[in-house]
Structure formats: C-alpha cells, structure tokens
Amino acid sequence: MNPRPWWRKLGHGSLLVLATVYCLFPIYFMLVQSLKSAHEDVFGNPLIVTSPTFENFAELFEREGEVRGFVGRALRRSYPFLDWLENTIVVFAGSVAVTLVASILAAYAIGRLRPPGFRWWRRIIFATYVIPHTILFVPLYQVVIRLHLDDNLLALLLVYPTLALPFCVWVLSTHFQHFPREVEEAALIEGASRARAFWKIILPMSRPVIVASGIFTLGTIASDFMLASIFLLSGHNQTIPAGLATMEVALDELLAVAGIT
C-alpha cells in the first residue's frame, strides 16, 4: 500500500485543527469572560484575560439574601444558584436513571425475546422519536396540572425520560438483537437463570452501549429550557438552564457567563 502524499496529510491535519478550534473556541471564550472583572470586561481584550479573578463564581454561589457590598440589591442581585444546582443534579440523575432502566428492560424484551417476524417495532419507535414535542405539549401540560405537579421537580422526572426513551430503546434493542446468543446459552447450560445471565453477563458486556445511551440522555435533557421554565415557576425550583434565563444579563452578564461555564 502506497503511503499518502504529504499534501493530503497536511490537508487532513489542517481540517482536524480547524474543527478542534471551532469546537473549543466557544468554551475558551466563555471561560475567559467568566474570569474577568467588570473593569477588564469593558476596557480589556475580549479574547484575553490579564488579571483573572474568581469573584464572579464567588458571587454566583452566594446565598440569596446575603449582603453583597455597598451598592445593594439594586445593582448586585443575589440568585439561588446553589438551589438551581441541587435541582439540576436531582432531576438529571433521576431522569437518566429512569430512562436507562426502562430502556434496558424494554430493549432486552424487544431485541431478545420478541417472536420471529416481529419487525414493525422499529418503525413505531422511530415514529415516536421524530414526532415534534410541541404537538404533545398542550395535553402534557394538562396532565401535569391534573396531577398537581406544577412547580414540582417530579414533573420533570416524569417528562424528561420520554424525550430520550424511544431513541435509547431503539439503540439498545439493536445491540441486544446482535448480541451473541452463544454467550447467554452457555450461561443457561451452566445452570444460571435468564435473569442471572442478563445481570451478570449481558449487562456488563453491554456497558459501552449503555454509557453512550446515558450520555445521549444527559445531553437531551441538559439542553432543555422550555419544559423547565414552564413547569417550574418558583425561582428556587428552577434548574440551571431555566434559572440562568431569569438573570438580569444587562447588569449581571459576567455572573451569567460564570453560570454557563
């Protein structure tokens, strides 16, 4: 096999460098802005921080109601960011756990226990995934109101898993369908039950696919702003994406950037 010419290697490497810079530049820019003081933000270089400070992060994590200097609340407001962080951890962890448990059980039943000729399930799962959520939003809101879950974190714990569940079931069921049956049959011959074989053999060997499904679920719910901002009305009950939208960006721009970072 002939080695690739140098110009092709150079072009390939240049494209990789450009793609890396394109992806990392927003993160770098937000980090630089979050480490600036108010004076340097106005008069300094927008791409470089000369006197980094953690003042923005310190102010962000202050509890609401604490004294924040002589300018008072008119110019330096306090935000319950710690409450937003706690709510985000609870909602995200619970949603990912519920999604993975439900999708693993459903995918194993579809991919391993389905009868021969059962093919239409893929189309159903794909259809439920691509239906716009705006079509289902009005009846969903009515369900949340009837269950008295408005302004309650349980509303998101019930809704968020539905956003990623169809796709996770689709991916995991394909994995379980192509998982070597000889491995499971060997465990059954050795006396293990189907449940034990699934728990001790199939599940550990499926860890990469499960982790990928968890990352997809986390990315899906972390990018949500609409549901959290509508179902959670109180300031202390917000998640970070919805809570940051309530900040006065015109006066607390650097705090908002620190929160995003």
HELIX and SHEET records of a PDB file:
HELIX    1   1 TRP A    6  SER A   34  1                                  29    
HELIX    2   2 ALA A   38  PHE A   43  1                                   6    
HELIX    3   3 GLU A   55  LEU A   60  1                                   6    
HELIX    4   4 PHE A   81  ARG A  112  1                                  32    
HELIX    5   5 TRP A  121  VAL A  130  1                                  10    
HELIX    6   6 PHE A  137  ARG A  146  1                                  10    
HELIX    7   7 LEU A  153  GLN A  177  1                                  25    
HELIX    8   8 ARG A  181  ILE A  189  1                                   9    
HELIX    9   9 ARG A  194  ALA A  197  1                                   4    
HELIX   10  10 PHE A  198  ILE A  202  3                                   5    
HELIX   11  11 LEU A  203  MET A  205  1                                   3    
HELIX   12  12 ARG A  207  ALA A  222  1                                  16    
HELIX   13  13 MET A  226  PHE A  231  1                                   6    
HELIX   14  14 GLY A  235  ASN A  237  5                                   3    
HELIX   15  15 ILE A  240  LEU A  244  1                                   5    
HELIX   16  16 GLU A  253  ILE A  260  1                                   8    
END                                                                             
